[in-house]
Amino acid sequence: MTAWWQQGAADLAAAYRRGEVTPVQVLADCVARIDAVNPRLNALVALRRDAAFDDAARSSARFAAGTPASPLDGIPLAVKDNIPSADLPTTWGSPAGRDHRPAQDELALVRARAAGAVIVGKTNVPEFTLEGYTSNPLFGTTRNPWNPALTPGGSSGGSVAAVASGMVPLALGTDGGGSTRRPASHTGLVGFKPSIGAIAREDALPPLLLDFEVIGPIARRVADVRLLFEALRGPHAADRDSYAAAAAGAAGAALPSRLRVLYVPTLDGAPVDAQIAASCRQAVDRLRALGHDVQTGLLPLDLGFMTTGWPVIGQIGLAWLFGWHPGWRDGASAKYLQMADTGARIPASDLWQIQQTVAQLRREVARLFTRIDLIVTPATAALPWPAEESYPAVIDGQAVGPRGHAIFTAWVNAAGLPAVALPTAASREGLPIGVQIIGAYGSDGHLLDLASAFEAAAPQGWNWPAL
């Protein structure tokens, strides 16, 4: 029999309803798996062992009484260590946050608990979640379950490593520039970045990337991502963007059966690993086989500001953080102190220009989606690289900078669009590869419908890493 830790969230929910297993039994299986593999991967950095069993016992009692709180009730869930939690540390991956104890949960976590999810623990992140790999001076380096010498990416590296290795069936990440989608592609998972506001935010950590960062579900199957997303989505008075997302979702018509798809294999001629390029072409062929009209071409958007503006946003964000929340400066690593000092010298007019450029991008994107239904790109330009290195210096034989591997994702955050990373054919070495599918603002549900059809047409399902 397949172990319970190997079951997905939707399958567990069905098993609970049938009385085949209890949340306590499933949690015990997951905790045993955590004890077996987390020392090697370093995905979870804080564990609610006793409290989680108490929550699972209450969930088991609800099922016994026939009154589960929601389809998420009793499902083990790991939470990224930049999502505030009142009963666990929220360190943000920095020694500056070693003793940080939020007064309350962030809204998404409040909703997850209310739905009955069993919060297992917090997952590792890079310091201040500003890197595309996962390592920090507080907890060390997180490793990829498919090859522990390599990185799972970042900044949701701990979350994807936990799900891909079977520690939990679901995890919460955040995505400010690709931080659910790229790590998901490096670990064979489904990583979803909702539209800005689709999952309302309140009591979050101070924002470093304007309004680009969203909460994103991570799982091994699309159905499991949808289960978590449905429990967390919806407007809240503290987040005005959440009303815009809800209105856009309600107003959006169902997608046609034959979709107009633009496949963009690279941006501005940037290098892409040859195996990733070949795998994503196969993914595009799968979309064609599903009956969609797929055209290959250039992305008709001006993304020049992403090269110069993206680093500036993080620098200004850190400068603001350390000025208005000085507790986060004390103990921060020298690299981030230097970034903040650089940001403090950038004139306000530069930030104003970035905001105007982002607003123009969002207008151009809205017009583009009147002519097409979906945009498809690789989820990342590089295969996983050594776990201790912050980025791959060479892609397809060409030297690249720190964001060379991340070219396909950050502009989607700036545009505020929903996007999902889905696994495609693996590399010769058995390393996962993912494709990114992007929808119009507010089309989150329709995008997950398409993702489900794409997944169902895959030549094979999930395979476990040989840990």
N, C-alpha and C positions, 0 to 999 in steps of 0.2 A: 504494500500500500504506500502511496505517496505520503511523505511526512506532511504534517499540517503547516510547517514553516514554508513548504514549497507551494502552498495554495495561494491564489490571488485573492484580493479583497472581495470581489463579487462572488467567487466560489465559496469563500468562508461565510459570507452573509447568507447564502443559500443553505449551507450546511447547518448554520445556527438555526435557521427557520425549520429545518427538517428534524432538528434534535439529534444530529449525528455527532456533534461535538459542542463543547461549551467554550466561551471566551477564555476561561481560566486554563483549559487544556491547551488551547492554541497559544496563549501567551507563554505557558511553560515550555512549549516546543520552540517558540521564537527565542526565549531567553537562553535555552540550551544552545541554540545555534549562535547567538551572540557570544556566549562564553567560548564557543569553539573557534570562531573565525575572527571576531573583532580584534583580539590581540595582534593578529597578522595584518589587518587592514586599517585599523585605527579610524573607523567610521564614526562610531558613537563615542562621545567624550563625556557624557553624563547619563546615568541610567536611573530611572525611577523604579527600581526593582520592587520594593515593598508596596509603594503607592500604586504602581501599575497593577499589581495583583489585587489590591483592594478595589480598584476601578473595574477590573475584569470580573471580580466576584459580584459586584453590583450589576454589571451587564448580564452575567449569567442568570441572576435572579430575575431580571426583567424578561429574559427569554423564557424562563420557566413559568412566569406568570402570563406569558403571551402579550407583553407590552414593551417590545423593543422601542428604543427612542427614535431610531431611524435606520435606513439601510447601512449606515456606517457603524452602528452599535456593535461594540466588541471587537472592532478591527484594530490591530496594533498599528500605531502610527509613530514615526520618528519625525522630529522637528528640527529644522536648521537653527544653528546657534546665533542667528541674528534676528530671530523672531522672539520677542519678549515673552517670558513665562514666569509667573509669580512663584512657582514652586521649584524652579531649577535656575542655575546661573544662566545669564545671557552675556557671554564674555566678548562676543563679536570677534573672537579669535585673537584678542589682544591682551597682553599682560595688564593694560590699562583697565580692562573689564573683569579682571580676575575675581573681584568681590562684588560685581554688579548684580543686584537682586531687584528686578523690576517690581513695582507695586502691584501691577496687574498684568494679565495676559494680553497679548495683542488680539484684536477682534477675531481674526481667522482662527486662532487657537480657542478663543471663547466659543465660537460656533462649533468647532470640532469636538470639544468636550461636551457641549450641549447635545450633540448628535450621538454621543456615546462612545466616540473613539477612545481607545486605550493608549494614552501617551506613554511611549516606552522610554524616550530619552531625547537628548540633543545631539546633533550631528556636527562634525568638524567643518570649519571654514577657513579660508585665508584671512589674514588680519584685515579687518574693516570690509571684508568681502569685495576687495578691489583687484583681485587677481584671477587669472584663468586656470590656476591649479590650486591645490589645497594643502597648505602647510602653514604653520604659525609657530612662534616661539613658546606658546603656552602649552599646546598639546602635541606638536610635532606634525608629521606628514601622513596624509591619508593615501592609501594605495588602491590600485585598480584590481578588482577581483579576477579579471581575466588574465592579468599578469602583474603581480604585486610589485615588480620593479618599476612599473609605469604609473603615471598619474591617472586618476579618474576625471581629471579636469576640475573646473571650479567656476563659480565659487560654491556651488552646491555639491562639492565632491563627496563630503561625508554622507549626504542623503542618498546619492546614487549608489555609492559603495554599499550602504546598508541594504538597499532594496535589491541590487543585483546579486548580492551574496546570500539573500534569504533571511537576513536578520529581521526584517519587517516586510509586509507586502506593500506598504504605502509610506511615502515621506512627503513632507512639505519642504520646498525650496523657495528661494527668491530668485528673480531674474531681472537684473538691471541692465544687462548687456549681452545676455545669452547664457546666464548662469544656471538655468535648468536644461536648456536645449543642448548645449555643447556637452556637458557632463553626461546627459542621457545618451547622446550618440556615442560617447566613449565607452559606455558600459552596456549597450544593447537594450536600453530602456525607452519608454515613452516619457518625454518631458514636455509639459504644456506650459506655455506662457500666455495667460489670458489677456484680453484687452485691458487697457488702463481702466480701473474702476470696476471691472467685472467681479472681482473679490474686493469688497470694501476694506479700507484700512483705518484703524484707529489704535492709538497707544503703541505705534511702531517706534523703532529706533529712529533717531534723527536722519533725514534723507540726505544722502551724499550725491545723488545723481538726478536732481530735479524730480520730476514725477515719473521717471522712466522705470523704476523698480516696482515689480508686482509679485504677489505670492503665486507660486506655481506648483501644482501637484506632480508627483513622480511615481511611476508604477511600472510593472512589467507588461501590462496590457492596457489598451485604450479604455475598456470597460471599467477598469479600476480607477484610472484617472478621472473618468466621468463621475464615478461614484463620489469621489472626494470633492471634485469641483462643484457638483450639485449641492453638497452639504455646506459649502463655504460661500457660494456666489450670492449676489443680491445686494441691494442698496442699503446704505446706513446714513443717518443724518450727519454724522461727523465727516463724511467723505462725499463731497458734491460730485466728484467724478463718477461715483458709483451710480448716481441717477442718470447720468449721460450714457453710461454703458448699458444700464437696464433699458433705457428708452431706445437705444440703437438696436439692442437685441430684439425688443418687442416689435420694432418697425421693420426689421429686415425680413424680406421674403425668403422662402425656402429656396435653396440653390437648385438650378435646373438639373435634370438628369445627365445632360451632356455639358460638362463644365469647360469654360475657356481658361486654359492653364498656360502660364508663361513660365518656362523653365530657364533659369539663369545659372549657367554652370560656373561662372566666375564674375567678379566685380572688378572693373577697370584693369583687366588682364592679370590680376593677382594670381600667384601660383597656388595650385590645389594638388594635393597628393594624388598620384595617378590611380591608385586603388580606390580612393574615395570617388574620384570622377567616374570611374567605370561602374562602381556600385550604384551611384546615384542615377546614371543613365539607365541601369536596369530598373530602378524604382520608377523612373519616368515611363519606361515601357509598360510597367504594371498599370500605371494610370491610363495609358492608351488602351490597354487590354480591357480596362473597366469601361471603356466607351467615351473617354474624355478627349477633347481637342487640345492637344499639347503642342505648343510652338516653342522653339528654342530661340533665345535672343538676349539682347542686353536689357538691363533694368533701366527704364526710361525715367530715372530720377537723378537729381544732382546730389550726390552724397559726399562731395568734396570736404564738407565741414567735419565729417567723421574723423578724418585723418588728423586735422589740427585741433578741432574742438573737443573731441572725446577726452584726451588727457587733461585738458583745461578744466572740464567739468569736475572731475575727481579732485583736482588740486584745489579748486575753489571750494568744493564741498568740504574737504578736510579743514581748510582754513576757517570756514564758518563753524564747523563742529568744534574745533579746539578753542575758538573764540567765545562761543556761546555756551558750550558745555565743557569747560576746562578739565573736568575730571577725566575725560577721555584722552586728554593730552598726556597726563602723567602716567608714564609707563609705556606709552606707544613706542613702537620701534623707530629707529633713526630714519629709515626710509620714508615713513609716513610723516614724520616731523618735517623732513626736508620738502616733501610734496606740499605740505600745508604752508610752509614758509614761501614756496614759490607761488602758491595760490593767493597768498595775502598780498603779493606785489602785482597781481593781474588787475588792470583797471575794471571798474564796474561796467564800463561801456562794452567790454568784451563779452561779459555774461549776458548783457542786454542783447547783443548781436546774436549770440547763440540761441537765445529764446526766440528771437524773431525768425531765425533760420529754421528752427524746429517747427514753429507755427506754419511757415511756408511749406515745409516738407509734409506736414499733415494735410494741408490743402491739396498739394499735388497728389498725395496718395489717395485721397478721397476721389479725385478725378480719375486716377488710374483704374480704380476698382469699378468704375462705370463701364470700362471696356473689357475687363477681364474678371474672372471669379477667384482665381488662386495664383499665387506666386510660389514656385518651388525652387529651392537651392540646396546645395549640400548644407548640413548643419554645422560643419566645421571644415577647415581647409587642411587639417593635419590629423594623422593618427596619434594615439596617446604617446607621450614622450616620457623620459625618465622622471620619476616621481618628485625628486628634489629640485628639478629645474622649473623655473617659472613659466617658460614658454619654449617652443621649438625654434631654434635659430635658423633652420633651413627647412624649406618645404619644396619638394619636387626639384631639388638641386639648386634652388635660389635662396639667397639670404633674405630673411624677413625680420621685422621688428617685433616688439612685444604683442602687438595685436594682429600679426599676420595670420594666426590660426583662427581668429575670431571675426573675420571680415564680414561674414554672412548674417550676423545676429544683432549687433548693436543698433543698426539703423532701424530695425523693427521695433525696438524699445522706444527710440526717439519718435517713431511714427505712431506709437501707441497701439499697434495691431496685435491680434491674437496669432500665435504660431505654435506648431507642434513638431517636435522631433520624433521620428519614427525609425526603428531599426531596418536596415537593408542588408544586403549580402555582406558578410564579414570579409576581412582581408585574408591574404594567404596565410598569415600567422595566426589567424583565428581571432583577431581583434575586431571589436564591433565598429560598425559604421552607421551613420544615421543621415536621413534626409530631412530637410525642413520644409514644411508646408505652411504658407502664410495666407490668412484670410483678411477680409475687410473688417474695419472696426465694428465690434458688436456681433460678429458672426461666429462667436465662440462655439455655440451648440452645433451649428452647421459644419464647422470645421472638424469637430469631433465625430460627426456622422461620417464625413469623408474619410477620416483617419480610421474609423472602424472598418469601412469597406476595404481600404488599402491593406489593413492588417489581415483581414479575412482572406485576401487574395495572395498572401505571402506563401512562398513554396514550403516553408516550415515554420513551426512555432518557436517558443522559447527553449533554449538549451542552457543548462547550468554551467557556470565556470568550474573548472576542475580544482577546487580548493581542497 
